[in-house]
Amino acid sequence: MTGDGQSFAVVVFLGFVAVSLLLCGLAAADLDDPEHFYAGGSAAFGPVGGGLAIAGDYISAATLLSTTGAVALDGADGMLFAGATVLSLFLVMRILGEPLRRTGVFTLGDFLADRLDDPSVRRALGVASLLVLVPLLLVQLTTSGRILAAMFGLPDGALTACTVAGGALMIGYAAFGGMRGVGFVQILKVGVVLTALSLLAGIVLARHGWSPLALLDAARDRSGAGSGYLQPGLHFGPSLAGRLDLISFQATLLIGAACLPHLTMRLHPLKDAVTARRAVGWAVGPVAVVCAGVVVAGLGACALIGRDAIRAADPAGGTALLMVTGALDPAAGGARHSMLFAVIACAVFATTLAAVAGITLAAASSLTRDLGRYAHSADSSSPAGEIRRARLSIVLVGAVAVALSAALADRGRLPLISLSFTVAASVLAPILLYALFLPGYSAKGVRWTVYGTIPLIVLLLAGSPAATGTPIAVFPDHDLHWFPLQTPGLITIPAGFLLGLVGRTRTGAAREHAWRGRVAMSHGRSERP
């Protein structure tokens, strides 16, 4: 695939931006009330479009870059991470898909306020949601800036300008297109990513005679780890702390990824139970194909480049996906001149741009409805006024995130991701599961879970190897950690569930009964012919 890869990358990038802006502009014409802005209408996409939009929200830069790097560097551990990613989405669609659908509900704060019949939970849910979304937003923005600089062949000094440019695009998508416009972009992104990764995986397999076993053998031979490459435990080490860290990371990824607010936000507008069930396959299928492609790409990177070379370029392996394109197209004279690099770089940029838009919209929605409107009823302002405030919140969240990501660059990437997923697994998961399935659960349990678990998470992360003492820590040259696990979910997830039990009261049981009655009446009205 030789040719002027850099020029091709620019053309593809500009084409994606033009089409996505057009889709957002078309969607903006219908944004005349909060229902359309936050949810895209009652059933904007149907099961096919809704499922693909959910898949688009779920696929992030971490799915493509970090998981590919984990497979390349850690073999079986990376494959486990990819499998947990798919399983997590399947669980959320099967367990939460139907219970979370609700007309007039746009955020987790909306849902819990209605579910528990207590608006005081909004503030706590707003705090937890922002602690999940903002760290993810910073990581995605930094990635988009680096990919944009790589596509245009710009030096590292242009990273800030590229981050600002990517941030401006995502603010435009979210502010003008709303949830429907961002959904169109997510669907477009799924098509681009599936095409690019299928092409890359096909070329990798073709280099190894279309034999997955031959690819595994080649990756094992170049890994330098021997048979340990294909056995769990290489990432965190064989010690007891390493095995516990692997369990903790897997549990945090499996549970946390299922409760991300920008993902659950997509479930509220599903029309009915049939739509929710049909959307499962359309959401899980593309993610499974993408993760399979990521595994093949990671193994190909290890087989063609070698584990040591990948680690030397990035201790976390985040560049493995782009590095393998140069190894597959050596005649291009460097990765950045490869047509294959152009295709993959555009797919990664499309992924980060769409993910950033969805996360920004979810964060701004939580800021507007859960925190900004905590003391007010849902009908205290006009629809036009609420949409205006939502757009201002998007601009505010986007501007702050761009400034922080430009200042941080790549520092703190691991703790930011750990903070986001650990809060989702340890705070949002107990709240959602208790609110849906535990009779008597009340706002008291929500507050205890949020305000009791979050300080524990921050304390353990600050004392973990994610902060100091490892090559991918915030301060790699200082070793001050006292907590042995990089991901504290093994401690904080049980703590979050335990603290939530405090809210099991008789008052909560009465509210549960009243809520079920309202939901039954609502569904009865909606399903009448």
Disulfide bonds with the S-S distance in Angstrom:
none
